């Protein structure tokens, strides 16, 4: 309660006795310190009165030896009633994750026709490399499709959940896995209602995963990684099919440093690249329309507002705030 500070409700991401999700862990002890931290704020639908957010990866991070099973509700998109904290539905994006692929990436809400029927949808470009579209009223899967190269999954099951390949779990000798580090991270993506495209700054690449703690009770990360190759790419994803409609690879030496995105009703897509540039693209085809050099890369999401009849764009590069507007 904001006035009294009294806790109104709480939800256990790590299931406790009596929760059916506990069956996805070997025992209550493993679940009690199983991770799943919720470190982004999520998205709210006032019409449905549902609060959507993603959860973090399970622990130990790179070893699943002591936590056999899917490990709910880690690496999962949840829909809760904000008045009661009750779970309405869930969808696990990375069952039994062993690659630090949390699912906290911003859930984007939009309405679209699917099969001739208007649906209320939720989309996420997840850290594991899959583009997920769900019916946000009930959590039913509409689409699960890789938007970067992936080799850690055997495909998806009948419910749309990716199926992890045990051969791609970390070993003492190392295993080559794609995507590298994270196909997407916490900086926000964006969606354009007119184009029907979902835009995300993504990472293509490979990384070696090594298991360093081979005990029956591994601790912490229980392993390490070595980056082999990585390329940052701005991608425009068709929200109905998952197809990549266009992409813009940033310069080869600029792997990492993925910034947040913004689309406007004026048919502009704003993005920050890893080489300290703030760029305006044509959202229909990816053509660069304008750019400005900043003192540091963009990491947050740009914002726009109108003041005294003039529209402004504000973005941070490092710890410096920039404000842009059109010339009169």
VENLIN-V215044 format. One record per residue. N is the residue number from 1. SS is DSSP state (@ for helix, = for strand, . for the rest). PSI is psi as a letter, one per 40 degrees, with the letter a starting at -180 (999 if undefined). BURIAL is + if it has 16 or more other C-alpha atoms within 10 Angstrom, else -. Layout:
<<N & SS & PSI & BURIAL> <N & SS & PSI & BURIAL>>
//
This chain:
<<1 & . & h & -> <2 & . & e & -> <3 & . & d & -> <4 & . & e & -> <5 & . & e & -> <6 & . & h & -> <7 & . & h & -> <8 & . & d & -> <9 & . & i & -> <10 & . & i & -> <11 & . & h & -> <12 & . & h & -> <13 & . & d & +> <14 & . & h & +> <15 & . & i & +> <16 & . & i & -> <17 & . & h & -> <18 & . & e & -> <19 & . & h & -> <20 & @ & d & -> <21 & @ & e & +> <22 & @ & d & +> <23 & @ & e & +> <24 & @ & e & +> <25 & . & i & +> <26 & . & d & -> <27 & . & i & -> <28 & @ & d & -> <29 & @ & d & -> <30 & @ & d & +> <31 & @ & d & +> <32 & @ & d & -> <33 & . & f & -> <34 & . & e & +> <35 & = & a & +> <36 & . & f & +> <37 & . & h & +> <38 & . & g & +> <39 & . & e & -> <40 & . & i & -> <41 & . & d & -> <42 & . & a & +> <43 & = & i & +> <44 & = & h & +> <45 & = & h & -> <46 & . & d & -> <47 & . & d & -> <48 & . & e & -> <49 & . & f & -> <50 & = & i & +> <51 & = & h & +> <52 & = & h & +> <53 & = & i & +> <54 & = & i & +> <55 & . & i & +> <56 & . & i & +> <57 & . & i & +> <58 & = & i & +> <59 & . & i & +> <60 & . & i & +> <61 & . & d & +> <62 & . & e & +> <63 & . & h & +> <64 & . & e & +> <65 & . & d & -> <66 & . & e & +> <67 & . & f & +> <68 & . & i & -> <69 & . & a & +> <70 & . & d & +> <71 & . & f & +> <72 & . & i & +> <73 & . & f & +> <74 & . & i & +> <75 & . & f & +> <76 & = & i & +> <77 & = & h & +> <78 & = & i & +> <79 & = & h & +> <80 & = & i & +> <81 & . & h & +> <82 & . & e & -> <83 & . & d & -> <84 & . & d & -> <85 & . & e & +> <86 & . & i & -> <87 & = & h & -> <88 & = & d & -> <89 & = & i & +> <90 & = & i & +> <91 & = & h & +> <92 & = & h & +> <93 & . & d & +> <94 & . & g & +> <95 & . & h & +> <96 & . & f & +> <97 & . & h & +> <98 & . & f & +> <99 & . & e & +> <100 & . & f & +> <101 & . & g & +> <102 & . & i & +> <103 & . & f & +> <104 & . & e & +> <105 & . & i & +> <106 & . & h & +> <107 & . & h & +> <108 & = & h & +> <109 & = & h & +> <110 & = & i & +> <111 & = & i & -> <112 & = & i & -> <113 & = & h & -> <114 & = & h & -> <115 & . & f & -> <116 & . & e & -> <117 & = & h & -> <118 & = & h & -> <119 & = & i & +> <120 & = & h & +> <121 & = & i & +> <122 & = & h & +> <123 & = & i & +> <124 & = & h & +> <125 & = & h & +> <126 & . & i & +> <127 & . & d & +> <128 & . & e & +> <129 & . & e & +> <130 & = & h & +> <131 & = & h & +> <132 & = & h & +> <133 & = & h & +> <134 & = & i & +> <135 & = & h & +> <136 & . & e & +> <137 & . & d & +> <138 & . & e & -> <139 & . & e & +> <140 & . & h & +> <141 & = & h & +> <142 & = & d & +> <143 & = & h & +> <144 & = & h & +> <145 & = & h & +> <146 & = & h & +> <147 & . & e & +> <148 & . & i & +> <149 & . & h & +> <150 & . & i & +> <151 & . & e & +> <152 & . & e & +> <153 & = & i & +> <154 & = & e & -> <155 & = & a & +> <156 & = & i & -> <157 & . & a & -> <158 & . & e & -> <159 & . & e & -> <160 & . & e & +> <161 & . & h & +> <162 & = & i & +> <163 & = & h & +> <164 & = & i & +> <165 & . & h & -> <166 & @ & d & -> <167 & @ & e & -> <168 & @ & e & +> <169 & . & i & +> <170 & . & i & +> <171 & = & i & +> <172 & . & d & -> <173 & . & e & -> <174 & . & i & +> <175 & = & h & +> <176 & = & h & +> <177 & = & i & +> <178 & . & h & +> <179 & . & i & +> <180 & . & h & +> <181 & . & c & +> <182 & . & h & +> <183 & . & d & +> <184 & . & i & +> <185 & . & a & +> <186 & . & d & +> <187 & . & h & +> <188 & . & i & +> <189 & . & a & +> <190 & = & i & +> <191 & = & i & +> <192 & = & h & +> <193 & . & d & -> <194 & . & d & -> <195 & . & d & -> <196 & . & e & +> <197 & = & i & +> <198 & = & h & +> <199 & = & h & +> <200 & = & h & +> <201 & = & h & +> <202 & = & i & +> <203 & = & h & +> <204 & = & h & +> <205 & = & a & +> <206 & = & i & +> <207 & = & i & +> <208 & = & h & +> <209 & = & h & +> <210 & = & h & +> <211 & = & h & +> <212 & . & e & +> <213 & . & h & +> <214 & . & e & -> <215 & . & i & -> <216 & . & e & -> <217 & . & g & -> <218 & . & i & +> <219 & . & i & +> <220 & . & b & -> <221 & . & d & +> <222 & . & e & +> <223 & = & a & +> <224 & = & i & +> <225 & = & i & +> <226 & = & h & -> <227 & = & h & -> <228 & = & d & -> <229 & = & i & -> <230 & = & i & +> <231 & = & h & +> <232 & = & h & +> <233 & = & h & +> <234 & = & h & +> <235 & = & i & +> <236 & = & h & +> <237 & = & h & +> <238 & = & h & +> <239 & . & e & +> <240 & . & d & +> <241 & . & d & -> <242 & . & e & +> <243 & . & i & -> <244 & = & h & +> <245 & = & d & -> <246 & = & i & +> <247 & = & i & +> <248 & = & g & +> <249 & = & h & +> <250 & . & i & +> <251 & . & i & -> <252 & @ & d & -> <253 & @ & e & -> <254 & @ & f & +> <255 & . & h & +> <256 & . & a & +> <257 & . & f & +> <258 & . & h & +> <259 & . & i & +> <260 & . & i & +> <261 & = & i & +> <262 & = & h & +> <263 & = & i & +> <264 & = & i & -> <265 & . & e & -> <266 & . & e & -> <267 & . & f & -> <268 & = & i & +> <269 & = & h & +> <270 & = & h & +> <271 & = & i & +> <272 & = & h & +> <273 & . & i & +> <274 & . & e & +> <275 & . & f & +> <276 & . & f & +> <277 & = & i & +> <278 & = & h & +> <279 & = & i & +> <280 & = & h & +> <281 & = & i & +> <282 & . & h & -> <283 & . & e & +> <284 & . & d & +> <285 & . & e & -> <286 & . & e & +> <287 & . & h & -> <288 & = & h & -> <289 & = & d & -> <290 & = & i & -> <291 & = & i & -> <292 & = & i & -> <293 & = & h & -> <294 & . & i & +> <295 & . & e & -> <296 & . & i & +> <297 & . & i & +> <298 & = & h & +> <299 & . & d & +> <300 & . & i & +> <301 & . & h & +> <302 & . & i & +> <303 & = & i & +> <304 & = & i & -> <305 & = & i & -> <306 & = & h & -> <307 & = & h & -> <308 & . & f & -> <309 & . & e & -> <310 & = & h & -> <311 & = & h & -> <312 & = & i & -> <313 & = & h & +> <314 & = & h & -> <315 & = & i & +> <316 & = & h & +> <317 & = & h & +> <318 & . & b & -> <319 & . & e & -> <320 & = & h & -> <321 & = & h & -> <322 & = & i & -> <323 & = & h & -> <324 & = & i & -> <325 & = & i & -> <326 & . & i & -> <327 & . & i & -> <328 & . & 999 & ->>
//
